Amino acid sequence: MIFKKPLAPAVEILWSLVLIVLGSFLCALAIKGILIPNQFLAGGFTGLALLLHYVVPSVPVGAAYFVLNVPNFMLGWFYVGRRFFFYSLAGMLIFSLSVMLPFPELDIDDLILCALTAGILTGIGSGMILRSLGSAGGMDILAVILYKKLSIRIGTTSLVFNLILLLVATIRVPLDSVLYTLILIYV
């Protein structure tokens, strides 16, 4: 049996922050390079922030994401562990700032390939963030709270939230964009 040697606290913190930064940059590249130019959404609070941006274009996605997370983190202070809370707070701040940076639009013409590429980039980026000792906020914290308090499974929370978000989005976003968003969420 192989035993994992624990990391020194400073190394653990640095490694988690590196994962959060790299993951946030990959997600921001997908958002700014693919999702916004094609009016796609995403899952969770990112999708809600994108929808707010499409309704009120002067609202930056990163700022909307940050504001949406404020009440989430207020609840999180009481219901999630302190270590997870502080890493997630750092993750949310880094993610929000990353989405405010300029990223080039990716030159992909086929919308299916856009959805697949965005799904891969956000999947890898989100995976890197979740490999840290926290998250980027959003649905992760809300899902943990609902699981602890009501035993609602994390996947169920995400599924219901995304379903409601996409149904509401059909009012403002073209149906094709919502369907492409389903593909990227699945990927």
C-alpha positions in Angstrom: 0.0 0.0 0.0 1.3 3.4 -0.9 1.1 6.1 1.7 0.8 9.8 0.8 3.2 12.0 2.6 1.4 15.1 3.9 2.5 18.4 2.5 3.9 21.2 4.7 1.2 23.8 5.3 2.9 26.5 3.2 3.3 24.1 0.3 -0.3 23.0 0.6 -1.5 26.6 0.5 0.7 27.5 -2.4 -0.3 24.3 -4.4 -4.0 25.0 -3.8 -3.6 28.6 -4.9 -1.8 27.5 -8.1 -4.6 25.1 -8.9 -7.2 27.8 -8.3 -5.4 30.3 -10.5 -4.7 27.9 -13.4 -8.3 26.5 -13.2 -9.8 30.0 -13.1 -7.8 31.1 -16.1 -9.0 28.1 -18.1 -12.6 28.8 -17.2 -12.2 32.5 -18.0 -10.7 31.6 -21.4 -13.8 29.5 -22.1 -16.1 32.2 -20.9 -14.5 35.1 -22.7 -13.2 33.2 -25.7 -16.3 31.0 -26.5 -19.3 31.5 -24.3 -19.8 35.3 -24.5 -19.1 35.6 -28.2 -21.6 32.8 -29.0 -24.1 33.8 -26.3 -23.8 30.5 -24.6 -24.5 30.0 -20.9 -22.8 27.8 -18.4 -24.0 25.9 -15.4 -24.4 27.2 -11.9 -23.7 30.8 -10.7 -21.5 31.3 -13.8 -24.5 30.7 -16.0 -26.6 33.1 -13.9 -23.9 35.7 -14.2 -23.7 35.3 -17.9 -27.5 35.6 -18.2 -27.4 38.8 -16.2 -24.6 40.1 -18.5 -26.8 39.3 -21.6 -29.8 41.1 -20.1 -27.7 44.1 -18.9 -24.5 44.1 -21.1 -22.9 46.8 -19.0 -22.7 44.4 -16.1 -19.4 42.5 -16.3 -19.6 38.7 -15.8 -16.9 38.7 -13.1 -18.6 41.4 -11.1 -22.0 39.7 -11.4 -20.5 36.4 -10.2 -18.9 38.2 -7.3 -22.1 39.9 -6.2 -24.1 36.7 -6.6 -21.7 34.9 -4.3 -21.9 37.4 -1.4 -25.0 36.0 0.2 -23.7 32.5 -0.6 -20.5 33.1 1.4 -22.5 34.7 4.3 -24.3 31.4 4.6 -21.2 29.4 4.0 -19.5 31.0 7.0 -21.9 29.1 9.2 -22.3 25.8 7.4 -19.0 24.8 5.8 -15.6 24.2 7.3 -13.3 27.1 7.8 -10.6 25.8 5.6 -13.0 25.1 2.7 -14.6 28.5 3.3 -11.3 30.5 3.1 -10.0 28.5 0.1 -13.3 29.0 -1.6 -13.3 32.7 -0.9 -9.9 32.9 -2.5 -11.2 30.8 -5.4 -14.2 33.0 -5.9 -12.1 36.2 -5.8 -9.5 34.8 -8.2 -12.2 33.4 -10.6 -14.1 36.8 -10.5 -10.9 38.7 -11.3 -9.9 36.2 -14.0 -13.2 36.7 -15.9 -12.6 40.4 -15.8 -9.3 40.1 -17.7 -9.1 40.4 -21.5 -9.0 37.0 -23.2 -9.0 36.6 -27.0 -12.0 35.2 -28.8 -11.2 31.7 -29.9 -11.4 31.2 -33.7 -13.8 28.3 -33.8 -16.6 28.5 -36.4 -18.6 25.3 -35.7 -20.9 25.8 -32.8 -20.8 22.2 -31.7 -17.0 22.4 -31.6 -17.4 25.6 -29.5 -19.7 23.8 -27.0 -17.3 20.8 -26.8 -14.2 23.0 -26.4 -15.9 25.2 -23.8 -17.1 22.1 -22.0 -13.6 20.6 -22.0 -11.9 23.9 -20.8 -14.4 24.5 -18.1 -14.4 20.9 -17.0 -10.6 20.9 -16.7 -10.5 24.3 -15.1 -13.3 23.4 -12.6 -11.6 20.1 -11.9 -8.4 21.9 -11.1 -10.1 24.3 -8.8 -11.9 21.5 -7.0 -8.6 19.6 -6.6 -7.5 22.5 -4.4 -8.9 22.5 -0.8 -11.8 24.8 -1.8 -13.9 25.8 -4.8 -14.7 28.9 -6.8 -17.8 29.5 -4.8 -21.2 29.4 -6.6 -23.1 26.2 -6.6 -20.4 24.3 -4.8 -21.0 26.1 -1.5 -24.8 26.1 -1.9 -24.8 22.4 -2.7 -22.6 21.6 0.4 -25.0 23.6 2.6 -28.1 21.9 1.2 -26.4 18.5 1.6 -25.4 19.1 5.2 -28.8 20.6 6.2 -31.3 18.7 4.1 -29.4 15.7 2.8 -30.1 16.8 -0.8 -27.4 15.3 -2.9 -24.9 17.7 -4.5 -25.6 16.5 -8.0 -29.4 16.9 -7.5 -28.9 20.5 -6.4 -26.8 21.3 -9.5 -29.2 19.5 -11.8 -32.2 21.4 -10.5 -30.5 24.8 -10.5 -29.2 24.3 -14.0 -32.6 23.1 -15.3 -34.3 26.2 -13.8 -31.6 28.5 -15.2 -31.8 27.1 -18.7 -35.6 27.2 -18.7 -35.5 30.9 -17.6 -32.8 31.6 -20.2 -35.0 30.6 -23.1 -36.8 33.9 -22.5 -33.7 35.9 -23.3 -31.2 33.7 -25.1 -31.9 31.9 -28.4 -33.0 28.3 -27.9 -30.1 27.1 -30.0 -27.7 28.7 -27.5 -29.5 27.0 -24.6 -29.2 23.6 -26.4 -25.5 24.2 -27.1 -25.1 25.1 -23.4 -26.6 21.7 -22.5 -23.8 20.1 -24.6 -21.1 22.0 -22.8 -22.6 21.3 -19.3 -22.7 17.6 -20.2 -19.1 17.6 -21.4 
